[in-house]
């Protein structure tokens, strides 16, 4: 059987849906939480969208399917007013979403005791260009899911679902990174310059990122102006480099920035490259345990200083 013919059993997602609904109903009815952040069916067939459930009867609206692509950690940073301050909050989290929650705890944006985390075993979600009428397969699975190592979330309050044997998917992002690393510096610069030239500075990447939680971004300031705000080559390059460095050691790899980009810029490829550098240089991987500071924001007396001349 070829990779393209392999699919993931839809029954896995149906079982997770039933378990998520049962857990949500239980914690809402008991008063253990004030709200549950999860997904519900979208307006179009085969789609899903985030939802906040406060009524136990509405727990039956919750779903988990390959269309549940959104990183719901965003709703604990960007949508604070809707869910924060109302009591303990339950949140449904895939493995990559959980990494974001852990990172936000480490940065004191969230407190573990204020959350009830419903981890879901995830075999993968659909890519941006997926045909939603087809089962999840090599042709439809998101690039980030092809080489995911956190299918089963850990250290949650409850984890639902059972992971069956997964098909072997081609790791496209790693292959593309290898191709880029084989290029000369000038060729790589040309590669990113071409992609960034398409940027229209809509900031969808920033708005969908759980770690871009500042109420005012430095890159929006014009007195003094740190980064040019118009969609011109110099400003675009500066924006994406600044953002990549800002996320280095923090990015959870959810790839929401790339999914939301209307210009199809391979932003997760850049984030993955930064993550690889941080692992090779400092042995650091984001999102596995709360840590107040990442390697680029922390000084240690035993740091390697051989680069200083």
QUISUL-V549513 format. One record per pair of residues at least 24 apart in sequence whose ideal C-beta (glycine too) atoms are under 10 Angstrom apart, sorted by sequence separation. I is the first residue (numbers start at 1). J is the second residue. D is the distance in whole Angstrom. If there is no record, write none. Layout:
BEGIN
<<I J D> <I J D>>
END
This chain:
BEGIN
<<38 62 5> <39 63 6> <41 65 8> <50 74 8> <51 75 10> <68 92 8> <70 94 10> <73 97 5> <76 100 9> <91 115 6> <93 117 6> <95 119 8> <124 148 7> <145 169 7> <146 170 6> <147 171 4> <218 242 8> <219 243 8> <243 267 8> <247 271 6> <250 274 9> <251 275 6> <28 53 7> <37 62 10> <38 63 8> <39 64 7> <42 67 7> <50 75 6> <69 94 9> <71 96 7> <72 97 6> <73 98 8> <76 101 8> <88 113 8> <89 114 7> <90 115 7> <91 116 7> <92 117 8> <93 118 7> <94 119 8> <95 120 9> <97 122 9> <123 148 9> <146 171 5> <147 172 8> <217 242 10> <240 265 8> <248 273 10> <249 274 8> <250 275 9> <28 54 7> <30 56 9> <36 62 7> <38 64 8> <39 65 8> <41 67 9> <42 68 10> <68 94 7> <71 97 5> <73 99 9> <74 100 8> <84 110 9> <88 114 6> <89 115 6> <90 116 4> <91 117 6> <92 118 5> <93 119 6> <94 120 6> <95 121 9> <96 122 8> <122 148 8> <141 167 9> <143 169 9> <146 172 6> <147 173 7> <201 227 10> <203 229 10> <217 243 9> <244 270 5> <248 274 4> <249 275 8> <28 55 7> <29 56 5> <52 79 8> <70 97 9> <71 98 10> <73 100 4> <77 104 7> <87 114 8> <88 115 7> <89 116 7> <90 117 8> <91 118 7> <92 119 8> <93 120 7> <94 121 9> <95 122 6> <124 151 8> <142 169 10> <143 170 10> <146 173 7> <147 174 6> <201 228 9> <219 246 9> <240 267 8> <243 270 9> <244 271 7> <247 274 7> <248 275 8> <251 278 9> <25 53 9> <28 56 4> <29 57 10> <39 67 8> <40 68 10> <64 92 7> <71 99 9> <72 100 9> <73 101 5> <76 104 7> <88 116 6> <89 117 10> <90 118 6> <91 119 10> <92 120 6> <94 122 4> <122 150 8> <123 151 7> <141 169 6> <143 171 9> <144 172 10> <146 174 8> <147 175 10> <201 229 7> <218 246 9> <243 271 9> <246 274 10> <247 275 9> <249 277 9> <250 278 9> <24 53 6> <27 56 9> <28 57 9> <39 68 4> <50 79 9> <54 83 9> <63 92 10> <68 97 10> <71 100 6> <72 101 9> <73 102 9> <80 109 9> <85 114 10> <93 122 9> <96 125 9> <122 151 6> <138 167 7> <141 170 10> <143 172 5> <144 173 7> <146 175 10> <201 230 7> <202 231 9> <217 246 10> <236 265 10> <241 270 9> <244 273 8> <245 274 8> <248 277 8> <249 278 5> <25 55 10> <26 56 8> <28 58 9> <29 59 9> <38 68 8> <39 69 9> <52 82 6> <62 92 7> <64 94 9> <71 101 9> <73 103 9> <77 107 10> <84 114 8> <94 124 9> <121 151 6> <122 152 8> <137 167 8> <138 168 9> <142 172 10> <143 173 5> <201 231 4> <240 270 7> <244 274 6> <248 278 6> <249 279 10> <25 56 5> <28 59 6> <39 70 7> <52 83 6> <73 104 6> <94 125 7> <119 150 10> <120 151 10> <121 152 5> <122 153 8> <136 167 9> <138 169 6> <141 172 10> <143 174 10> <200 231 5> <201 232 9> <212 243 8> <21 53 10> <24 56 8> <25 57 8> <27 59 9> <54 86 8> <77 109 6> <120 152 9> <121 153 8> <137 169 9> <138 170 7> <199 231 6> <214 246 10> <231 263 10> <253 285 10> <25 58 9> <26 59 9> <39 72 8> <54 87 10> <76 109 8> <77 110 8> <119 152 8> <120 153 7> <136 169 10> <143 176 9> <198 231 9> <199 232 10> <206 239 9> <249 282 8> <253 286 8> <254 287 10> <24 58 9> <25 59 4> <38 72 7> <52 86 10> <76 110 6> <119 153 3> <138 172 10> <197 231 9> <199 233 9> <201 235 7> <205 239 9> <209 243 9> <212 246 8> <252 286 6> <253 287 8> <24 59 4> <25 60 8> <37 72 5> <118 153 9> <119 154 8> <196 231 10> <197 232 9> <201 236 7> <205 240 8> <211 246 8> <212 247 8> <249 284 6> <251 286 6> <252 287 5> <23 59 8> <24 60 9> <37 73 9> <73 109 10> <117 153 8> <119 155 8> <120 156 9> <197 233 6> <199 235 9> <200 236 9> <203 239 9> <211 247 6> <248 284 10> <249 285 9> <250 286 6> <251 287 8> <21 58 10> <22 59 8> <24 61 9> <25 62 9> <37 74 9> <38 75 10> <52 89 9> <53 90 9> <73 110 8> <119 156 3> <196 233 7> <199 236 4> <206 243 7> <209 246 10> <249 286 6> <250 287 9> <21 59 5> <22 60 10> <24 62 6> <37 75 5> <76 114 9> <117 155 8> <118 156 7> <119 157 8> <120 158 10> <121 159 7> <123 161 9> <196 234 10> <198 236 8> <199 237 9> <201 239 7> <205 243 7> <209 247 8> <248 286 9> <20 59 8> <21 60 6> <23 62 9> <37 76 7> <52 91 10> <53 92 10> <76 115 8> <117 156 4> <118 157 7> <119 158 7> <120 159 7> <121 160 7> <122 161 8> <196 235 10> <197 236 7> <211 250 5> <247 286 9> <21 61 8> <22 62 10> <35 75 10> <116 156 9> <117 157 5> <118 158 6> <119 159 4> <120 160 6> <121 161 3> <123 163 7> <193 233 7> <196 236 4> <197 237 9> <199 239 7> <203 243 10> <206 246 10> <210 250 10> <211 251 7> <21 62 5> <51 92 10> <115 156 9> <116 157 5> <117 158 8> <118 159 8> <119 160 7> <120 161 6> <121 162 6> <122 163 8> <123 164 8> <195 236 9> <196 237 5> <199 240 7> <209 250 10> <210 251 10> <211 252 8> <250 291 10> <20 62 5> <21 63 8> <37 79 9> <50 92 10> <115 157 8> <116 158 8> <117 159 9> <118 160 7> <119 161 8> <121 163 5> <123 165 10> <124 166 8> <196 238 9> <205 247 10> <209 251 8> <210 252 7> <249 291 9> <17 60 10> <20 63 8> <21 64 9> <112 155 9> <121 164 9> <123 166 6> <124 167 9> <193 236 9> <196 239 8> <209 252 9> <211 254 10> <250 293 10> <251 294 10> <18 62 10> <20 64 6> <123 167 9> <192 236 10> <193 237 7> <196 240 5> <210 254 8> <249 293 9> <250 294 6> <17 62 7> <18 63 10> <19 64 9> <37 82 9> <112 157 10> <124 169 8> <127 172 10> <192 237 8> <195 240 9> <196 241 9> <209 254 9> <212 257 9> <249 294 3> <17 63 5> <18 64 9> <37 83 6> <96 142 10> <208 254 9> <210 256 8> <248 294 7> <249 295 5> <250 296 9> <16 63 9> <17 64 5> <35 82 8> <36 83 10> <209 256 7> <247 294 10> <248 295 8> <249 296 5> <250 297 9> <16 64 4> <17 65 7> <20 68 10> <35 83 6> <96 144 7> <189 237 9> <192 240 8> <208 256 5> <209 257 6> <248 296 6> <249 297 7> <14 63 9> <15 64 9> <16 65 9> <34 83 8> <35 84 10> <96 145 9> <192 241 9> <207 256 10> <208 257 6> <248 297 9> <249 298 9> <13 63 8> <14 64 9> <95 145 10> <207 257 9> <208 258 10> <246 296 9> <13 64 6> <14 65 9> <17 68 10> <34 85 9> <35 86 6> <94 145 9> <99 150 7> <102 153 10> <205 256 8> <206 257 8> <208 259 8> <209 260 9> <245 296 7> <12 64 9> <13 65 5> <16 68 9> <34 86 4> <35 87 8> <37 89 6> <38 90 8> <68 120 8> <96 148 7> <98 150 7> <101 153 9> <102 154 10> <192 244 10> <204 256 9> <205 257 4> <208 260 4> <13 66 7> <33 86 9> <34 87 3> <35 88 9> <36 89 8> <37 90 7> <38 91 8> <39 92 7> <95 148 7> <96 149 10> <97 150 9> <102 155 8> <204 257 8> <205 258 8> <207 260 7> <208 261 9> <12 66 10> <13 67 9> <33 87 7> <34 88 6> <35 89 6> <36 90 4> <37 91 4> <38 92 4> <64 118 10> <68 122 8> <94 148 9> <95 149 8> <96 150 6> <99 153 9> <101 155 10> <205 259 10> <206 260 9> <10 65 8> <13 68 8> <32 87 9> <33 88 5> <34 89 7> <35 90 7> <36 91 7> <37 92 7> <38 93 9> <70 125 9> <95 150 3> <96 151 10> <98 153 4> <101 156 9> <204 259 9> <205 260 6> <10 66 8> <31 87 9> <32 88 7> <33 89 6> <34 90 9> <35 91 9> <36 92 7> <37 93 9> <62 118 10> <64 120 5> <66 122 9> <69 125 5> <94 150 8> <95 151 6> <97 153 8> <98 154 8> <204 260 4> <205 261 6> <31 88 9> <33 90 4> <64 121 9> <66 123 8> <68 125 6> <69 126 6> <94 151 9> <95 152 7> <96 153 9> <98 155 8> <203 260 10> <204 261 6> <8 66 8> <32 90 8> <33 91 9> <64 122 8> <66 124 7> <67 125 7> <68 126 9> <69 127 9> <94 152 10> <95 153 5> <98 156 7> <202 260 9> <204 262 7> <209 267 10> <66 125 5> <67 126 6> <69 128 8> <94 153 7> <95 154 8> <202 261 8> <204 263 9> <65 125 8> <66 126 5> <93 153 6> <202 262 6> <205 265 8> <27 88 9> <64 125 10> <65 126 9> <66 127 10> <69 130 9> <95 156 10> <98 159 10> <200 261 10> <202 263 8> <28 90 8> <199 261 8> <200 262 7> <205 267 6> <209 271 10> <27 90 5> <67 130 9> <93 156 7> <198 261 9> <199 262 10> <200 263 6> <26 90 10> <66 130 8> <92 156 10> <198 262 9> <199 263 6> <67 132 6> <91 156 10> <198 263 4> <24 90 7> <66 132 8> <91 157 10> <93 159 10> <195 261 10> <197 263 9> <198 264 8> <199 265 6> <23 90 8> <65 132 9> <90 157 8> <196 263 9> <198 265 6> <24 92 8> <66 134 10> <90 158 9> <92 160 9> <195 263 8> <197 265 10> <199 267 10> <23 92 9> <66 135 8> <67 136 10> <195 264 9> <196 265 7> <20 90 10> <66 136 5> <195 265 5> <65 136 9> <66 137 10> <194 265 10> <195 266 7> <20 92 6> <195 267 9> <69 142 7> <192 265 9> <66 140 8> <192 266 9> <195 269 9> <196 270 10> <66 141 8> <69 144 10> <191 266 9> <195 270 9> <211 286 9> <16 92 9> <66 142 9> <69 145 10> <48 125 9> <192 269 9> <37 115 10> <48 126 10> <191 269 10> <192 270 8> <47 126 9> <66 145 9> <36 116 8> <38 118 8> <46 126 9> <173 253 10> <33 114 10> <37 118 9> <39 120 10> <33 115 9> <36 118 8> <38 120 9> <173 255 9> <33 116 5> <32 116 7> <46 130 9> <48 132 10> <33 118 10> <46 131 9> <47 132 7> <173 258 10> <188 273 10> <46 132 3> <180 266 10> <45 132 7> <46 133 6> <44 132 8> <45 133 8> <46 134 9> <27 116 6> <180 269 8> <42 132 10> <176 266 7> <180 270 10> <27 118 8> <24 116 10> <177 269 7> <181 273 8> <23 116 9> <173 266 8> <176 269 6> <177 270 10> <180 273 7> <24 118 7> <23 118 5> <173 268 7> <174 269 10> <177 272 6> <181 276 9> <64 160 8> <173 269 6> <176 272 9> <177 273 6> <64 161 8> <172 269 10> <176 273 10> <20 118 6> <173 271 10> <174 272 8> <19 118 9> <173 272 6> <177 276 7> <20 120 7> <110 210 10> <173 273 10> <19 120 8> <109 210 9> <16 118 10> <19 121 9> <109 211 9> <150 252 9> <174 276 9> <17 120 9> <150 253 9> <16 120 5> <107 211 8> <109 213 6> <149 253 10> <16 121 6> <148 253 8> <15 121 9> <16 122 8> <104 210 6> <107 213 8> <147 253 10> <13 120 9> <16 123 9> <103 210 8> <104 211 7> <13 121 10> <103 211 7> <12 121 7> <13 122 9> <100 209 9> <101 210 8> <104 213 8> <144 253 6> <12 122 9> <13 123 8> <100 210 5> <144 254 7> <145 255 9> <12 123 6> <99 210 10> <100 211 7> <144 255 4> <13 125 10> <142 254 10> <143 255 7> <144 256 10> <10 123 10> <97 210 9> <142 255 7> <9 123 8> <144 258 8> <8 123 5> <143 258 8> <144 259 9> <8 124 6> <142 258 9> <143 259 10> <142 259 8> <13 136 9> <143 266 9> <12 136 9> <33 157 10> <144 268 6> <10 135 6> <32 157 9> <143 268 7> <147 272 9> <9 135 8> <10 136 8> <142 268 9> <143 269 9> <7 134 8> <8 135 7> <9 136 9> <128 255 9> <144 271 10> <7 135 4> <8 136 5> <127 255 9> <144 272 9> <6 135 10> <7 136 6> <8 137 7> <78 207 7> <143 272 9> <6 136 10> <7 137 5> <27 157 9> <78 208 9> <125 255 10> <128 258 8> <6 137 6> <7 138 9> <27 158 9> <78 209 9> <127 258 10> <128 259 5> <5 137 8> <6 138 6> <7 139 10> <8 140 10> <26 158 9> <77 209 9> <78 210 8> <127 259 8> <128 260 9> <4 137 7> <5 138 8> <7 140 9> <8 141 8> <74 207 9> <77 210 5> <80 213 9> <126 259 10> <128 261 9> <155 288 9> <3 137 8> <4 138 5> <5 139 10> <7 141 10> <23 157 9> <74 208 7> <76 210 8> <77 211 8> <78 212 8> <125 259 10> <154 288 9> <155 289 9> <3 138 5> <4 139 6> <6 141 10> <23 158 6> <74 209 8> <75 210 9> <77 212 8> <78 213 7> <129 264 9> <155 290 10> <2 138 8> <3 139 9> <23 159 10> <73 209 10> <74 210 5> <77 213 4> <128 264 8> <149 285 10> <8 145 10> <23 160 7> <71 208 8> <73 210 4> <74 211 10> <76 213 9> <77 214 10> <150 287 8> <20 158 10> <22 160 8> <70 208 8> <71 209 9> <72 210 9> <73 211 9> <74 212 9> <150 288 9> <19 158 8> <21 160 10> <71 210 6> <74 213 9> <19 159 9> <20 160 6> <19 160 3> <20 161 9> <18 160 9> <19 161 7> <3 146 10> <16 159 10> <17 160 9> <18 161 10> <19 162 10> <107 250 8> <16 160 6> <17 161 9> <103 247 10> <106 250 9> <15 160 8> <16 161 4> <15 161 6> <16 162 9> <103 249 9> <104 250 9> <15 162 7> <103 250 6> <13 161 8> <103 251 8> <104 252 9> <12 161 7> <103 252 6> <12 162 8> <100 250 9> <102 252 8> <12 163 8> <99 250 10> <100 251 9> <101 252 8> <12 164 6> <99 251 9> <100 252 4> <11 164 9> <99 252 4> <100 253 9> <12 166 10> <98 252 8> <99 253 7> <100 254 6> <9 164 6> <97 252 8> <99 254 8> <8 164 8> <9 165 10> <96 252 6> <98 254 10> <100 256 9> <8 165 10> <95 252 9> <96 253 6> <97 254 6> <8 166 7> <95 253 10> <96 254 4> <8 167 7> <95 254 10> <96 255 8> <97 256 10> <6 166 9> <7 167 7> <94 254 8> <96 256 9> <6 167 3> <8 169 10> <5 167 9> <6 168 7> <4 167 10> <6 169 8> <3 167 7> <3 168 6> <1 167 9> <3 169 7> <4 170 9> <3 170 6> <112 290 8> <73 252 8> <74 254 9> <106 286 9> <110 290 9> <71 252 7> <73 254 8> <106 287 9> <71 253 10> <72 254 10> <74 256 8> <105 287 10> <108 290 9> <71 254 4> <73 256 9> <103 286 6> <104 287 10> <106 289 8> <107 290 9> <70 254 9> <71 255 9> <102 286 8> <103 287 5> <105 289 9> <106 290 4> <107 291 9> <108 292 7> <69 254 9> <71 256 5> <102 287 5> <103 288 9> <105 290 4> <106 291 5> <107 292 7> <69 255 9> <70 256 7> <71 257 10> <99 285 9> <100 286 9> <101 287 8> <102 288 7> <103 289 10> <104 290 9> <105 291 9> <106 292 6> <107 293 9> <69 256 8> <99 286 6> <100 287 7> <102 289 7> <103 290 8> <105 292 10> <106 293 8> <107 294 9> <71 259 9> <99 287 3> <102 290 6> <103 291 8> <106 294 8> <70 259 9> <98 287 7> <99 288 7> <101 290 9> <102 291 9> <69 259 6> <70 260 10> <97 287 10> <98 288 10> <107 297 10> <96 287 8> <103 294 9> <95 287 9>>
END
